[in-house]
Amino acid sequence: MAKHRLTPKTHYLARIILGASVALAGAVATSPAALADSPGHNPLNAPPAEFSKPARTALQLEAERLPRVTAQQVLDIAANQIGVSEDSRGGGTKFHSWYMSSPRAKETVARDGGRVQEYANAPWCAMFVSWVGEQAGIRPTMGWDAYTVTHAKWFKRNGQWGTTPSPGAVVYFDWAGGKDLDGIDHVGFVKKDNGDGTITTIEGNTGNGRVEQRVRPTSQIVGYGYPIYSG
């Protein structure tokens, strides 16, 4: 039987075949599947760390357990109250009655002093905003208070505070034009940004002690609290 041996030509071809085999083996070894567990390698089906979604806040997690409510729905509830007026003593509205019967009234009395009955004729712009949030079913992400400064600080503490007007945002005013939360005088809802240095609002306890739609200059705005809406 003849023996097989490599001629110069066959030796050259064998080297080519061997090199191709080594290259193929290297390609297999460095395929995405092979590199999936390599240090510092990111599998193709996992997003890079820099594109990962940020952790949700406690308020955002709370919102997932609440009804899905849009900003427009909240504005509709607020608008339906336009014309509701206080009595001659500065109180007597449904907003006063609701707040006084809520557990929040006892909490604010414990914090600020006084008696729950004293809310019967108290300024009620923040009670109005709180009441609307309750009616919409999103009070936990709207917040509730009778004191505008505390309500604004609640939004800020929960990471829902800013300086951009948007429909449904809770807007806080300082009539002197200050930007300090401790100087807040009044609160309402943003209906729209008019794009001319003013916003249209829906507010309680304004004008002659009524719920009204108003146009306000942005120079009087301290900032905005952002309830969490769906869409």
SEVEXMI-824517 format. One record per residue (C-alpha): residue in three letters; x, y, z. Coordinates in pm, 1 decimal, m for minus. Layout:
<recs>
> type|X|Y|Z
> ala|X|Y|Z
...
</recs>
This chain:
<recs>
> type|X|Y|Z
> met|0.0|0.0|0.0
> ala|132.5|341.2|m91.4
> lys|220.1|568.7|197.9
> his|63.6|912.6|223.0
> arg|305.8|1198.1|271.6
> leu|284.8|1571.0|227.0
> thr|427.9|1710.6|m88.4
> pro|523.7|2080.7|m84.5
> lys|191.9|2158.2|m246.2
> thr|m20.4|1949.2|m8.1
> his|180.2|2079.0|287.7
> tyr|93.5|2434.4|182.9
> leu|m278.8|2348.5|150.7
> ala|m278.1|2179.3|490.6
> arg|m140.5|2493.4|651.6
> ile|m423.7|2696.5|495.2
> ile|m686.4|2450.1|617.9
> leu|m533.3|2440.8|965.3
> gly|m524.6|2821.2|983.1
> ala|m888.2|2843.8|878.8
> ser|m983.6|2590.2|1147.0
> val|m801.2|2789.5|1414.7
> ala|m969.1|3111.4|1299.5
> leu|m1310.3|2941.8|1305.9
> ala|m1244.9|2806.5|1653.3
> gly|m1149.6|3154.6|1768.0
> ala|m1470.4|3299.4|1622.4
> val|m1678.3|3041.4|1809.3
> ala|m1490.4|3108.4|2130.6
> thr|m1552.4|3480.9|2105.4
> ser|m1917.9|3463.0|1998.9
> pro|m2173.6|3660.2|2208.0
> ala|m2281.7|3339.2|2380.0
> ala|m1925.5|3252.9|2474.0
> leu|m1856.8|3604.6|2602.7
> ala|m2178.5|3631.8|2799.9
> asp|m2005.1|3537.9|3123.7
> ser|m1676.7|3711.9|3050.6
> pro|m1576.4|3989.6|3291.0
> gly|m1699.7|4326.7|3169.0
> his|m1905.1|4182.0|2883.4
> asn|m2263.4|4289.5|2838.8
> pro|m2492.7|4028.8|2674.0
> leu|m2671.4|4156.6|2366.1
> asn|m3010.5|4112.5|2529.6
> ala|m2929.3|4326.9|2835.5
> pro|m2928.7|4708.9|2815.8
> pro|m2608.2|4887.8|2914.8
> ala|m2606.3|5018.4|3270.7
> glu|m2617.4|5379.8|3155.3
> phe|m2952.3|5316.8|2984.1
> ser|m3114.1|5138.4|3277.9
> lys|m3428.9|5298.3|3418.1
> pro|m3379.3|5493.4|3740.9
> ala|m3525.3|5350.4|4058.6
> arg|m3884.3|5454.2|4117.1
> thr|m3962.4|5677.5|4411.7
> ala|m4199.1|5581.2|4691.6
> leu|m4458.2|5819.8|4547.3
> gln|m4429.4|5661.4|4200.7
> leu|m4476.6|5317.1|4352.6
> glu|m4780.0|5445.1|4542.6
> ala|m4926.0|5580.7|4217.2
> glu|m4928.1|5230.3|4069.6
> arg|m5183.4|5125.3|4330.9
> leu|m5418.4|5415.0|4257.2
> pro|m5678.1|5468.2|3981.5
> arg|m5537.3|5584.0|3648.0
> val|m5630.2|5951.4|3637.8
> thr|m5527.2|6211.4|3381.4
> ala|m5451.2|6577.0|3441.2
> gln|m5758.4|6668.7|3238.3
> gln|m5984.4|6464.2|3464.7
> val|m5850.9|6650.7|3767.7
> leu|m5898.4|6985.7|3594.0
> asp|m6255.9|6887.8|3508.0
> ile|m6329.0|6815.5|3874.3
> ala|m6178.2|7150.2|3971.7
> ala|m6365.3|7338.6|3697.4
> asn|m6696.8|7189.7|3808.0
> gln|m6653.1|7374.5|4138.3
> ile|m6623.3|7719.7|3978.0
> gly|m6872.6|7948.5|4146.9
> val|m6868.8|7771.4|4485.9
> ser|m6840.2|8049.6|4741.2
> glu|m6758.5|8086.3|5109.3
> asp|m7006.2|8233.9|5356.4
> ser|m6988.4|8571.8|5527.7
> arg|m6745.7|8434.3|5787.8
> gly|m6499.6|8307.7|5523.9
> gly|m6589.7|7940.3|5552.1
> gly|m6885.1|7706.0|5521.7
> thr|m6775.8|7532.5|5198.7
> lys|m6776.2|7160.8|5123.5
> phe|m6397.6|7182.9|5124.3
> his|m6393.0|7299.7|5487.0
> ser|m6636.5|7028.1|5592.0
> trp|m6438.9|6754.9|5418.4
> tyr|m6106.2|6864.7|5561.0
> met|m6239.4|6893.4|5915.8
> ser|m6377.7|6539.1|5895.5
> ser|m6053.8|6394.7|5756.6
> pro|m5778.2|6240.9|5970.8
> arg|m5542.7|6499.1|5823.0
> ala|m5714.8|6774.9|6022.7
> lys|m5619.8|6608.0|6351.1
> glu|m5264.8|6563.1|6225.0
> thr|m5230.6|6931.0|6133.7
> val|m5378.6|7040.6|6467.1
> ala|m5121.6|6825.5|6643.7
> arg|m4852.8|6988.4|6430.2
> asp|m4970.2|7350.7|6432.0
> gly|m5182.9|7373.6|6746.7
> gly|m5539.2|7497.6|6780.5
> arg|m5859.2|7299.2|6737.0
> val|m6015.9|7120.7|6441.9
> gln|m6318.9|7352.1|6467.1
> glu|m6097.7|7649.1|6380.3
> tyr|m6066.3|7519.5|6024.1
> ala|m6437.0|7597.6|5974.1
> asn|m6358.3|7955.3|5867.1
> ala|m5989.4|7923.4|5774.1
> pro|m5837.1|8017.5|5435.4
> trp|m5919.3|7727.1|5210.1
> cys|m5715.8|7736.5|4886.2
> ala|m5505.4|7437.1|4995.9
> met|m5814.5|7254.7|5123.1
> phe|m5965.3|7297.2|4776.7
> val|m5661.2|7143.3|4603.0
> ser|m5658.3|6859.4|4857.2
> trp|m6032.0|6798.2|4811.3
> val|m5994.4|6772.8|4431.9
> gly|m5720.1|6512.8|4476.3
> glu|m5947.3|6314.7|4708.3
> gln|m6237.9|6327.4|4463.1
> ala|m6011.9|6206.9|4182.2
> gly|m5891.6|5914.3|4391.9
> ile|m5526.2|6023.4|4388.3
> arg|m5499.3|6199.8|4722.0
> pro|m5181.7|6001.2|4815.1
> thr|m4996.7|6156.8|4520.0
> met|m5173.5|6495.1|4534.1
> gly|m5100.8|6544.5|4901.0
> trp|m5333.9|6712.1|5148.9
> asp|m5295.2|7000.7|5387.9
> ala|m5455.7|7326.9|5495.2
> tyr|m5123.7|7512.6|5489.0
> thr|m4979.5|7602.4|5147.7
> val|m4615.5|7606.0|5261.4
> thr|m4631.3|7256.2|5410.4
> his|m4810.5|7125.4|5102.2
> ala|m4543.9|7267.9|4869.7
> lys|m4264.2|7124.9|5083.7
> trp|m4431.9|6783.5|5065.6
> phe|m4407.7|6788.6|4685.4
> lys|m4044.8|6896.0|4701.5
> arg|m3955.2|6632.5|4959.7
> asn|m4106.0|6365.6|4735.1
> gly|m3914.1|6476.5|4425.6
> gln|m4223.8|6617.8|4250.2
> trp|m4130.5|6986.5|4244.3
> gly|m4017.8|7213.5|3961.2
> thr|m4048.6|7541.8|3777.1
> thr|m4224.4|7440.4|3454.5
> pro|m4601.4|7496.1|3424.0
> ser|m4797.9|7202.1|3292.2
> pro|m5172.2|7127.3|3291.3
> gly|m5280.1|6976.3|3621.3
> ala|m4972.6|7093.1|3812.4
> val|m5032.0|7251.2|4151.6
> val|m4906.8|7610.2|4136.8
> tyr|m4784.1|7808.8|4437.6
> phe|m4782.3|8188.9|4453.4
> asp|m4594.9|8455.7|4644.0
> trp|m4764.9|8790.7|4578.1
> ala|m4434.7|8967.0|4647.2
> gly|m4262.3|8768.8|4372.3
> gly|m4029.8|8572.5|4602.6
> lys|m3904.3|8222.9|4525.8
> asp|m3875.2|8090.6|4882.6
> leu|m4126.2|7820.2|4970.9
> asp|m4172.6|7976.1|5314.5
> gly|m4313.0|8286.3|5144.7
> ile|m4597.5|8107.1|4964.8
> asp|m4933.5|8286.7|4995.4
> his|m5171.7|8091.7|4773.6
> val|m5219.7|7773.8|4568.3
> gly|m5427.3|7651.4|4274.6
> phe|m5415.6|7433.8|3962.4
> val|m5250.2|7514.4|3629.3
> lys|m5501.6|7489.4|3347.4
> lys|m5259.5|7597.2|3073.3
> asp|m4943.6|7791.0|3000.1
> asn|m5046.0|8088.9|2785.9
> gly|m4695.7|8133.0|2647.7
> asp|m4693.3|8507.1|2716.1
> gly|m4563.9|8518.3|3071.6
> thr|m4899.3|8418.1|3218.9
> ile|m5081.3|8096.9|3307.1
> thr|m5451.6|8018.9|3330.6
> thr|m5547.4|7863.9|3663.3
> ile|m5837.2|7722.8|3862.0
> glu|m5818.1|7830.9|4226.7
> gly|m6022.5|7815.1|4543.4
> asn|m6053.6|8102.8|4791.7
> thr|m5979.1|8367.0|4531.1
> gly|m6150.0|8686.4|4416.4
> asn|m6442.8|8729.6|4652.8
> gly|m6386.0|8399.8|4828.5
> arg|m6491.6|8170.3|4546.7
> val|m6358.3|7901.9|4313.4
> glu|m6261.3|8087.6|3996.7
> gln|m6063.1|8060.9|3676.5
> arg|m5789.7|8322.8|3675.5
> val|m5496.7|8443.9|3463.4
> arg|m5179.1|8494.3|3666.7
> pro|m4834.1|8636.4|3581.7
> thr|m4553.9|8385.0|3617.4
> ser|m4354.3|8649.2|3807.3
> gln|m4568.8|8569.1|4113.0
> ile|m4505.9|8194.3|4098.1
> val|m4273.6|8021.4|4344.5
> gly|m4293.0|7682.0|4175.6
> tyr|m4505.2|7383.3|4088.6
> gly|m4593.9|7053.8|4251.1
> tyr|m4651.1|6766.3|4011.5
> pro|m4912.6|6505.1|4103.9
> ile|m4853.2|6175.3|3927.2
> tyr|m5095.9|6137.8|3637.9
> ser|m5147.0|5860.7|3382.3
> gly|m5084.2|6006.4|3040.4
</recs>
